[in-house]
Amino acid sequence: MNAGRLDFFWVALVAGTAITWGMGERGAAGTAAVLGILAIAALKGIWITREFMGLRRIKFLWPGLVIGWLLVVLAIIALTYWKGQG
């Protein structure tokens, strides 16, 4: 993998972590905040799967399983949050 590309994704992952940490420190709450945090988590998970786990250039099965698992977990978290609001 190209070191510059890896550095870009590493910086982006750190920035995503800093953004979600900052949201927590500010006490961001509500549906928009939760969905934003989950969207950042999904993006970070997909990047880690494709770039750092090296699944970008292989057939769909393995990346599909890992990313599918991630999306199921995030959907369960979102559903749990939504049900807790009612």
Rosetta constraint file for C-alpha pairs under 8 A:
AtomPair CA 1 CA 5 HARMONIC 7.41 0.50
AtomPair CA 1 CA 6 HARMONIC 7.07 0.50
AtomPair CA 2 CA 6 HARMONIC 6.34 0.50
AtomPair CA 3 CA 7 HARMONIC 6.06 0.50
AtomPair CA 4 CA 8 HARMONIC 6.18 0.50
AtomPair CA 5 CA 9 HARMONIC 6.41 0.50
AtomPair CA 6 CA 10 HARMONIC 6.11 0.50
AtomPair CA 6 CA 51 HARMONIC 7.38 0.50
AtomPair CA 6 CA 52 HARMONIC 7.91 0.50
AtomPair CA 7 CA 11 HARMONIC 6.11 0.50
AtomPair CA 8 CA 12 HARMONIC 6.16 0.50
AtomPair CA 9 CA 13 HARMONIC 6.05 0.50
AtomPair CA 9 CA 47 HARMONIC 7.29 0.50
AtomPair CA 9 CA 51 HARMONIC 7.78 0.50
AtomPair CA 10 CA 14 HARMONIC 6.26 0.50
AtomPair CA 11 CA 15 HARMONIC 6.09 0.50
AtomPair CA 12 CA 16 HARMONIC 6.13 0.50
AtomPair CA 13 CA 17 HARMONIC 6.22 0.50
AtomPair CA 13 CA 44 HARMONIC 6.07 0.50
AtomPair CA 14 CA 18 HARMONIC 6.14 0.50
AtomPair CA 15 CA 19 HARMONIC 6.12 0.50
AtomPair CA 16 CA 20 HARMONIC 6.31 0.50
AtomPair CA 16 CA 40 HARMONIC 6.32 0.50
AtomPair CA 16 CA 41 HARMONIC 7.99 0.50
AtomPair CA 16 CA 44 HARMONIC 7.34 0.50
AtomPair CA 17 CA 21 HARMONIC 6.00 0.50
AtomPair CA 18 CA 22 HARMONIC 5.95 0.50
AtomPair CA 19 CA 23 HARMONIC 6.22 0.50
AtomPair CA 20 CA 24 HARMONIC 6.32 0.50
AtomPair CA 20 CA 37 HARMONIC 6.00 0.50
AtomPair CA 20 CA 40 HARMONIC 7.75 0.50
AtomPair CA 21 CA 25 HARMONIC 6.20 0.50
AtomPair CA 22 CA 26 HARMONIC 6.12 0.50
AtomPair CA 23 CA 27 HARMONIC 6.23 0.50
AtomPair CA 23 CA 28 HARMONIC 5.22 0.50
AtomPair CA 23 CA 33 HARMONIC 7.71 0.50
AtomPair CA 24 CA 28 HARMONIC 5.89 0.50
AtomPair CA 28 CA 33 HARMONIC 6.01 0.50
AtomPair CA 29 CA 33 HARMONIC 5.51 0.50
AtomPair CA 29 CA 34 HARMONIC 6.93 0.50
AtomPair CA 30 CA 34 HARMONIC 6.33 0.50
AtomPair CA 31 CA 35 HARMONIC 6.02 0.50
AtomPair CA 32 CA 36 HARMONIC 5.99 0.50
AtomPair CA 33 CA 37 HARMONIC 6.14 0.50
AtomPair CA 34 CA 38 HARMONIC 6.12 0.50
AtomPair CA 34 CA 78 HARMONIC 7.73 0.50
AtomPair CA 35 CA 39 HARMONIC 5.98 0.50
AtomPair CA 35 CA 78 HARMONIC 7.46 0.50
AtomPair CA 36 CA 40 HARMONIC 6.22 0.50
AtomPair CA 37 CA 41 HARMONIC 6.16 0.50
AtomPair CA 38 CA 42 HARMONIC 6.07 0.50
AtomPair CA 38 CA 74 HARMONIC 6.55 0.50
AtomPair CA 38 CA 78 HARMONIC 7.77 0.50
AtomPair CA 39 CA 43 HARMONIC 6.20 0.50
AtomPair CA 40 CA 44 HARMONIC 6.08 0.50
AtomPair CA 41 CA 45 HARMONIC 6.00 0.50
AtomPair CA 42 CA 46 HARMONIC 6.13 0.50
AtomPair CA 42 CA 70 HARMONIC 7.16 0.50
AtomPair CA 42 CA 71 HARMONIC 6.97 0.50
AtomPair CA 42 CA 74 HARMONIC 7.40 0.50
AtomPair CA 43 CA 47 HARMONIC 6.17 0.50
AtomPair CA 44 CA 48 HARMONIC 6.10 0.50
AtomPair CA 45 CA 49 HARMONIC 6.08 0.50
AtomPair CA 45 CA 67 HARMONIC 7.43 0.50
AtomPair CA 45 CA 70 HARMONIC 7.07 0.50
AtomPair CA 46 CA 50 HARMONIC 6.07 0.50
AtomPair CA 46 CA 67 HARMONIC 6.24 0.50
AtomPair CA 47 CA 51 HARMONIC 5.58 0.50
AtomPair CA 47 CA 52 HARMONIC 7.34 0.50
AtomPair CA 48 CA 52 HARMONIC 4.95 0.50
AtomPair CA 48 CA 53 HARMONIC 6.23 0.50
AtomPair CA 49 CA 53 HARMONIC 5.06 0.50
AtomPair CA 49 CA 54 HARMONIC 6.91 0.50
AtomPair CA 49 CA 55 HARMONIC 6.17 0.50
AtomPair CA 49 CA 56 HARMONIC 7.71 0.50
AtomPair CA 49 CA 63 HARMONIC 6.85 0.50
AtomPair CA 49 CA 66 HARMONIC 7.18 0.50
AtomPair CA 49 CA 67 HARMONIC 7.21 0.50
AtomPair CA 50 CA 54 HARMONIC 5.60 0.50
AtomPair CA 50 CA 55 HARMONIC 4.71 0.50
AtomPair CA 50 CA 56 HARMONIC 4.42 0.50
AtomPair CA 50 CA 63 HARMONIC 7.14 0.50
AtomPair CA 51 CA 55 HARMONIC 6.82 0.50
AtomPair CA 51 CA 56 HARMONIC 6.28 0.50
AtomPair CA 55 CA 62 HARMONIC 7.19 0.50
AtomPair CA 55 CA 63 HARMONIC 5.77 0.50
AtomPair CA 56 CA 63 HARMONIC 7.48 0.50
AtomPair CA 58 CA 62 HARMONIC 7.72 0.50
AtomPair CA 58 CA 63 HARMONIC 7.79 0.50
AtomPair CA 59 CA 63 HARMONIC 7.59 0.50
AtomPair CA 60 CA 64 HARMONIC 5.45 0.50
AtomPair CA 61 CA 65 HARMONIC 6.06 0.50
AtomPair CA 62 CA 66 HARMONIC 6.25 0.50
AtomPair CA 63 CA 67 HARMONIC 5.87 0.50
AtomPair CA 64 CA 68 HARMONIC 5.57 0.50
AtomPair CA 65 CA 69 HARMONIC 6.01 0.50
AtomPair CA 66 CA 70 HARMONIC 6.31 0.50
AtomPair CA 67 CA 71 HARMONIC 6.18 0.50
AtomPair CA 68 CA 72 HARMONIC 6.16 0.50
AtomPair CA 69 CA 73 HARMONIC 6.27 0.50
AtomPair CA 70 CA 74 HARMONIC 6.23 0.50
AtomPair CA 71 CA 75 HARMONIC 5.96 0.50
AtomPair CA 72 CA 76 HARMONIC 6.17 0.50
AtomPair CA 73 CA 77 HARMONIC 6.32 0.50
AtomPair CA 74 CA 78 HARMONIC 6.17 0.50
AtomPair CA 75 CA 79 HARMONIC 6.00 0.50
AtomPair CA 76 CA 80 HARMONIC 6.00 0.50
AtomPair CA 77 CA 81 HARMONIC 6.20 0.50
AtomPair CA 78 CA 82 HARMONIC 6.09 0.50
AtomPair CA 79 CA 83 HARMONIC 6.02 0.50
AtomPair CA 80 CA 84 HARMONIC 6.09 0.50
AtomPair CA 81 CA 85 HARMONIC 6.45 0.50
AtomPair CA 82 CA 86 HARMONIC 7.01 0.50
